[in-house]
Amino acid sequence: MINNTEFSERLKRIMEYYQLSASGFADRIEVPRSSISHLLSGRNRPSLDFVMKVIKEFDQVELYWLLNGKGNFPKKASPIEPDVNPAPKEKTQETKENADPNKGMRSKEIERIVIFFKNGTFKEYLK
């Protein structure tokens, strides 16, 4: 059985992590704003539909953590798996000419990598 008070604390933590107000959170998962208010006050228990919308929208939320408070939030970062069978690239005259990245230019260095997620969030990795 879900403890309403503890569940509302976990919801507050998710909203804080994603920097969302209660109304912004409701809009993101497409539920009535009153639903969030009732859950945060401990008046109502979450429905399965509500829980699934949260899990689908917020990729850092683990189901077991949301329901029971056990597990991790945010999820531990998992390494990006390389493509083991990349498609062969055709070499054109242009790519052969540009094969030397230093040709006529100074050395290129990666400053940062940004990964954009479908839910509108992003993860930035700096050098």
N, CA, C and O of each residue as an XYZ file, in Angstrom:
508
protein
N       0.845     -1.174      0.000
C       0.000      0.000      0.000
C       0.895      1.243      0.000
O       1.897      1.300      0.712
N       0.522      2.221     -0.796
C       1.305      3.449     -0.918
C       0.980      4.395      0.235
O      -0.187      4.647      0.534
N       2.014      4.909      0.870
C       1.859      5.906      1.918
C       1.691      7.267      1.241
O       2.602      7.738      0.560
N       0.524      7.902      1.424
C       0.217      9.161      0.740
C       1.213     10.266      1.056
O       1.613     11.014      0.164
N       1.612     10.374      2.307
C       2.534     11.433      2.708
C       3.895     11.247      2.051
O       4.473     12.197      1.524
N       4.402     10.023      2.085
C       5.709      9.757      1.477
C       5.650      9.920     -0.036
O       6.598     10.417     -0.643
N       4.534      9.501     -0.656
C       4.389      9.665     -2.103
C       4.386     11.150     -2.466
O       5.015     11.549     -3.446
N       3.691     11.959     -1.690
C       3.655     13.395     -1.990
C       5.049     14.007     -1.854
O       5.393     14.921     -2.603
N       5.857     13.518     -0.908
C       7.232     14.013     -0.765
C       8.073     13.650     -1.994
O       8.903     14.440     -2.443
N       7.851     12.454     -2.527
C       8.580     12.046     -3.733
C       8.147     12.885     -4.934
O       8.977     13.242     -5.770
N       6.854     13.201     -5.024
C       6.385     14.077     -6.109
C       7.036     15.453     -6.002
O       7.472     16.019     -7.005
N       7.101     15.985     -4.793
C       7.744     17.292     -4.585
C       9.205     17.252     -5.006
O       9.725     18.210     -5.577
N       9.852     16.146     -4.720
C      11.265     15.997     -5.092
C      11.430     15.970     -6.609
O      12.375     16.553     -7.139
N      10.519     15.297     -7.308
C      10.561     15.259     -8.778
C      10.348     16.665     -9.329
O      11.077     17.101    -10.220
N       9.358     17.372     -8.806
C       9.082     18.729     -9.289
C      10.272     19.648     -9.040
O      10.601     20.488     -9.878
N      10.909     19.489     -7.896
C      12.087     20.292     -7.572
C      13.234     19.974     -8.542
O      13.903     20.879     -9.041
N      13.450     18.696     -8.797
C      14.533     18.264     -9.680
C      14.350     18.832    -11.092
O      15.308     19.300    -11.708
N      13.108     18.785    -11.596
C      12.824     19.280    -12.943
C      12.437     20.754    -12.950
O      12.077     21.294    -13.996
N      12.508     21.400    -11.806
C      12.210     22.823    -11.640
C      10.824     23.169    -12.191
O      10.667     24.076    -13.008
N       9.816     22.410    -11.713
C       8.446     22.617    -12.153
C       7.557     22.981    -10.967
O       7.731     22.468     -9.862
N       6.617     23.862    -11.214
C       5.579     24.128    -10.219
C       4.564     22.998    -10.305
O       4.637     22.163    -11.207
N       3.625     22.965     -9.379
C       2.588     21.932     -9.410
C       1.786     22.026    -10.706
O       1.470     21.005    -11.316
N       1.458     23.237    -11.124
C       0.688     23.387    -12.364
C       1.528     23.009    -13.588
O       1.011     22.416    -14.535
N       2.808     23.346    -13.573
C       3.698     22.960    -14.668
C       3.859     21.454    -14.753
O       3.898     20.885    -15.844
N       3.954     20.812    -13.599
C       4.050     19.354    -13.539
C       2.782     18.729    -14.115
O       2.856     17.803    -14.922
N       1.618     19.233    -13.701
C       0.340     18.718    -14.200
C       0.243     18.877    -15.713
O      -0.220     17.975    -16.411
N       0.680     20.020    -16.209
C       0.638     20.257    -17.655
C       1.554     19.294    -18.408
O       1.196     18.796    -19.475
N       2.734     19.033    -17.849
C       3.690     18.128    -18.516
C       3.137     16.720    -18.671
O       3.331     16.085    -19.708
N       2.441     16.223    -17.636
C       1.941     14.846    -17.715
C       0.471     14.797    -18.133
O      -0.152     13.736    -18.156
N      -0.058     15.965    -18.460
C      -1.413     16.085    -18.998
C      -2.480     15.508    -18.067
O      -3.273     14.650    -18.454
N      -2.473     16.005    -16.828
C      -3.521     15.675    -15.858
C      -4.083     16.992    -15.331
O      -3.428     18.030    -15.427
N      -5.292     16.951    -14.776
C      -5.840     18.189    -14.193
C      -4.959     18.686    -13.039
O      -4.410     17.895    -12.272
N      -4.840     19.977    -12.939
C      -4.008     20.562    -11.880
C      -4.513     20.187    -10.495
O      -3.732     20.070     -9.551
N      -5.814     20.001    -10.382
C      -6.376     19.622     -9.080
C      -5.878     18.245     -8.641
O      -5.768     17.977     -7.444
N      -5.576     17.369     -9.609
C      -5.047     16.040     -9.263
C      -3.737     16.161     -8.507
O      -3.514     15.457     -7.522
N      -2.878     17.047     -8.966
C      -1.585     17.248     -8.307
C      -1.810     17.822     -6.904
O      -1.170     17.400     -5.941
N      -2.717     18.776     -6.803
C      -3.014     19.381     -5.507
C      -3.497     18.329     -4.512
O      -3.065     18.315     -3.360
N      -4.386     17.458     -4.955
C      -4.919     16.413     -4.068
C      -3.841     15.399     -3.676
O      -3.827     14.917     -2.544
N      -2.946     15.078     -4.598
C      -1.865     14.142     -4.282
C      -0.855     14.772     -3.325
O      -0.388     14.121     -2.391
N      -0.524     16.032     -3.561
C       0.456     16.708     -2.706
C      -0.070     16.911     -1.286
O       0.703     16.911     -0.328
N      -1.365     17.082     -1.155
C      -1.944     17.268      0.182
C      -2.150     15.936      0.901
O      -2.430     15.912      2.099
N      -2.011     14.835      0.174
C      -2.210     13.518      0.769
C      -3.668     13.081      0.763
O      -4.004     12.033      1.314
N      -4.532     13.875      0.144
C      -5.962     13.559      0.105
C      -6.241     12.318     -0.733
O      -7.042     11.469     -0.341
N      -5.589     12.211     -1.875
C      -5.827     11.093     -2.798
C      -4.579     10.240     -2.973
O      -3.457     10.690     -2.742
N      -4.801      9.009     -3.383
C      -3.710      8.117     -3.786
C      -3.578      8.210     -5.301
O      -4.558      8.482     -5.994
N      -2.369      7.987     -5.818
C      -2.190      8.075     -7.277
C      -2.833      6.888     -7.986
O      -2.830      5.767     -7.479
N      -3.375      7.152     -9.151
C      -3.914      6.072     -9.977
C      -2.774      5.452    -10.777
O      -1.698      6.037    -10.895
N      -3.013      4.285    -11.316
C      -2.015      3.634    -12.167
C      -1.727      4.508    -13.379
O      -0.576      4.628    -13.797
N      -2.756      5.115    -13.941
C      -2.589      6.000    -15.099
C      -1.662      7.171    -14.761
O      -0.798      7.537    -15.558
N      -1.849      7.751    -13.581
C      -1.013      8.867    -13.144
C       0.448      8.430    -13.030
O       1.347      9.098    -13.540
N       0.670      7.312    -12.363
C       2.029      6.802    -12.161
C       2.696      6.534    -13.510
O       3.861      6.884    -13.700
N       1.981      5.924    -14.439
C       2.561      5.610    -15.743
C       2.892      6.877    -16.536
O       3.888      6.907    -17.260
N       2.080      7.907    -16.409
C       2.370      9.176    -17.083
C       3.649      9.806    -16.532
O       4.446     10.362    -17.287
N       3.839      9.717    -15.221
C       5.053     10.271    -14.602
C       6.280      9.513    -15.111
O       7.278     10.121    -15.498
N       6.196      8.182    -15.106
C       7.324      7.357    -15.548
C       7.652      7.616    -17.018
O       8.822      7.676    -17.397
N       6.629      7.766    -17.830
C       6.832      7.986    -19.266
C       7.444      9.360    -19.542
O       8.318      9.488    -20.400
N       6.996     10.374    -18.829
C       7.430     11.749    -19.098
C       8.800     12.085    -18.511
O       9.562     12.845    -19.108
N       9.111     11.526    -17.349
C      10.340     11.889    -16.657
C      11.283     10.686    -16.611
O      11.110      9.772    -15.805
N      12.272     10.708    -17.484
C      13.153      9.549    -17.667
C      14.046      9.243    -16.468
O      14.597      8.145    -16.397
N      14.208     10.149    -15.541
C      15.051      9.901    -14.373
C      14.291      9.273    -13.204
O      14.886      8.980    -12.167
N      12.979      9.065    -13.363
C      12.157      8.515    -12.279
C      12.018      7.006    -12.449
O      11.555      6.528    -13.485
N      12.423      6.264    -11.424
C      12.259      4.807    -11.424
C      10.904      4.473    -10.807
O      10.500      5.084     -9.818
N      10.215      3.516    -11.385
C       8.899      3.111    -10.913
C       8.935      2.675     -9.447
O       8.117      3.124     -8.644
N       9.863      1.817     -9.106
C       9.934      1.289     -7.747
C      10.202      2.409     -6.742
O       9.657      2.402     -5.639
N      11.045      3.370     -7.127
C      11.323      4.499     -6.244
C      10.067      5.346     -6.063
O       9.747      5.753     -4.947
N       9.360      5.610     -7.148
C       8.162      6.441     -7.074
C       7.110      5.810     -6.161
O       6.482      6.502     -5.359
N       6.923      4.507     -6.285
C       5.893      3.830     -5.505
C       6.311      3.547     -4.059
O       5.513      3.723     -3.138
N       7.547      3.114     -3.858
C       7.978      2.639     -2.532
C       9.080      3.459     -1.882
O       9.355      3.290     -0.694
N       9.709      4.334     -2.631
C      10.817      5.100     -2.080
C      12.120      4.329     -2.057
O      13.108      4.790     -1.485
N      12.132      3.143     -2.682
C      13.349      2.335     -2.713
C      13.898      2.362     -4.135
O      13.156      2.260     -5.112
N      15.195      2.499     -4.219
C      15.825      2.634     -5.530
C      16.500      3.987     -5.596
O      16.860      4.556     -4.565
N      16.673      4.496     -6.781
C      17.407      5.744     -6.965
C      16.579      6.798     -7.668
O      15.810      6.506     -8.584
N      16.752      8.011     -7.224
C      16.254      9.175     -7.954
C      17.247     10.305     -7.749
O      17.578     10.636     -6.610
N      17.717     10.889     -8.807
C      17.521     10.460    -10.187
C      18.252      9.152    -10.459
O      19.135      8.736     -9.709
N      17.851      8.518    -11.563
C      18.493      7.253    -11.919
C      19.991      7.470    -12.043
O      20.445      8.563    -12.382
N      20.740      6.440    -11.770
C      22.185      6.531    -11.968
C      22.448      6.641    -13.460
O      21.797      5.975    -14.265
N      23.399      7.480    -13.823
C      23.723      7.659    -15.231
C      24.269      6.367    -15.798
O      25.172      5.752    -15.230
N      23.713      5.969    -16.914
C      24.213      4.763    -17.562
C      25.082      5.170    -18.733
O      24.781      6.146    -19.421
N      26.154      4.437    -18.968
C      27.035      4.801    -20.074
C      26.323      4.623    -21.405
O      25.474      3.745    -21.560
N      26.677      5.454    -22.344
C      26.103      5.354    -23.679
C      26.749      4.164    -24.374
O      27.973      4.055    -24.452
N      25.905      3.283    -24.874
C      26.417      2.090    -25.533
C      26.775      2.412    -26.980
O      25.971      3.004    -27.701
N      27.956      2.034    -27.402
C      28.337      2.301    -28.785
C      27.567      1.398    -29.735
O      27.153      0.298    -29.371
N      27.384      1.880    -30.953
C      26.732      1.091    -31.998
C      27.721      0.015    -32.433
O      28.775      0.326    -32.988
N      27.385     -1.253    -32.181
C      28.331     -2.328    -32.477
C      28.423     -2.650    -33.957
O      29.427     -3.205    -34.405
N      27.408     -2.319    -34.715
C      27.422     -2.568    -36.153
C      27.093     -1.292    -36.919
O      26.025     -1.190    -37.523
N      27.990     -0.330    -36.900
C      27.684      0.907    -37.607
C      27.626      0.671    -39.111
O      28.344     -0.171    -39.651
N      26.769      1.420    -39.766
C      26.647      1.301    -41.225
C      27.916      1.838    -41.866
O      28.429      2.874    -41.444
N      28.427      1.154    -42.876
C      29.644      1.647    -43.522
C      29.374      2.968    -44.224
O      28.333      3.156    -44.854
N      30.332      3.878    -44.102
C      30.200      5.183    -44.741
C      30.895      5.144    -46.093
O      31.982      4.589    -46.251
N      30.233      5.748    -47.047
C      30.854      5.837    -48.365
C      31.850      6.977    -48.346
O      31.555      8.065    -47.852
N      33.018      6.726    -48.881
C      34.008      7.783    -48.948
C      33.847      8.502    -50.279
O      33.926      7.905    -51.353
N      33.621      9.784    -50.170
C      33.510     10.600    -51.374
C      34.797     11.390    -51.501
O      35.645     11.385    -50.609
N      34.920     12.054    -52.606
C      36.106     12.868    -52.831
C      36.216     13.930    -51.739
O      37.308     14.216    -51.248
N      35.076     14.511    -51.366
C      35.077     15.547    -50.344
C      35.565     15.007    -49.000
O      36.352     15.669    -48.323
N      35.112     13.817    -48.603
C      35.545     13.283    -47.313
C      37.007     12.895    -47.352
O      37.701     13.009    -46.342
N      37.493     12.437    -48.499
C      38.909     12.114    -48.594
C      39.754     13.374    -48.449
O      40.804     13.358    -47.807
N      39.286     14.460    -49.050
C      40.030     15.715    -48.957
C      39.992     16.270    -47.539
O      40.948     16.898    -47.085
N      38.893     16.037    -46.850
C      38.741     16.578    -45.500
C      39.123     15.573    -44.435
O      38.815     15.774    -43.261
N      39.787     14.498    -44.815
C      40.138     13.455    -43.859
C      41.081     13.969    -42.785
O      41.024     13.504    -41.646
N      41.939     14.909    -43.118
C      42.863     15.476    -42.135
C      42.198     16.679    -41.479
O      42.075     17.732    -42.104
N      41.764     16.536    -40.222
C      41.055     17.640    -39.573
C      41.939     18.859    -39.328
O      41.427     19.958    -39.112
N      43.243     18.681    -39.359
C      44.163     19.788    -39.103
C      44.601     20.491    -40.377
O      45.343     21.472    -40.321
N      44.151     20.002    -41.517
C      44.577     20.568    -42.796
C      44.030     21.997    -42.931
O      42.828     22.193    -43.109
N      44.908     22.969    -42.848
C      44.527     24.361    -43.001
C      43.798     24.931    -41.792
O      43.320     26.064    -41.845
N      43.703     24.173    -40.707
C      42.991     24.647    -39.520
C      43.781     24.261    -38.284
O      44.640     23.381    -38.337
N      43.501     24.901    -37.205
C      44.106     24.460    -35.965
C      43.335     23.241    -35.458
O      42.228     22.971    -35.923
N      43.902     22.522    -34.531
C      43.304     21.300    -34.012
C      41.935     21.576    -33.398
O      41.745     22.572    -32.701
N      40.990     20.687    -33.664
C      39.650     20.825    -33.104
C      39.583     20.035    -31.799
O      40.047     18.897    -31.724
N      38.999     20.657    -30.774
C      38.816     19.992    -29.498
C      37.341     20.055    -29.121
O      36.660     21.042    -29.400
N      36.865     19.011    -28.495
C      35.480     18.987    -28.057
C      35.363     19.806    -26.784
O      36.089     19.578    -25.817
N      34.450     20.754    -26.792
C      34.222     21.599    -25.632
C      33.114     21.023    -24.756
O      33.226     20.990    -23.531
N      32.032     20.564    -25.410
C      30.917     19.980    -24.674
C      30.088     19.104    -25.588
O      30.109     19.244    -26.810
N      29.355     18.193    -24.959
C      28.425     17.322    -25.665
C      27.067     17.515    -25.016
O      26.946     17.461    -23.792
N      26.039     17.742    -25.835
C      24.689     17.929    -25.315
C      23.798     16.867    -25.939
O      23.770     16.699    -27.158
N      23.064     16.148    -25.080
C      22.124     15.127    -25.542
C      20.722     15.636    -25.249
O      20.404     15.949    -24.102
N      19.877     15.721    -26.278
C      18.506     16.182    -26.128
C      17.568     14.984    -26.089
O      17.654     14.091    -26.932
N      16.670     14.968    -25.102
C      15.712     13.888    -24.954
C      14.364     14.305    -25.533
O      14.064     15.496    -25.622
N      13.565     13.338    -25.922
C      12.275     13.608    -26.540
C      11.334     14.379    -25.628
O      10.446     15.077    -26.118
N      11.504     14.272    -24.313
C      10.600     14.959    -23.389
C      10.970     16.431    -23.169
O      10.379     17.099    -22.320
N      11.944     16.935    -23.929
C      12.305     18.341    -23.835
C      13.444     18.639    -22.881
O      13.868     19.791    -22.779
N      13.952     17.640    -22.181
C      15.070     17.855    -21.279
C      16.372     17.564    -22.010
O      16.359     17.051    -23.129
N      17.481     17.887    -21.388
C      18.771     17.615    -21.986
C      19.797     17.326    -20.917
O      19.607     17.655    -19.746
N      20.884     16.709    -21.332
C      22.015     16.408    -20.443
C      23.244     16.968    -21.122
O      23.492     16.709    -22.300
N      24.014     17.742    -20.369
C      25.201     18.396    -20.921
C      26.449     17.853    -20.243
O      26.511     17.765    -19.017
N      27.430     17.495    -21.035
C      28.702     17.005    -20.530
C      29.770     18.001    -20.960
O      29.975     18.250    -22.148
N      30.448     18.566    -19.956
C      31.498     19.550    -20.229
C      32.857     18.894    -20.095
O      33.021     17.910    -19.374
N      33.831     19.455    -20.802
C      35.206     18.951    -20.761
C      35.791     19.108    -19.403
O      36.944     18.738    -19.180
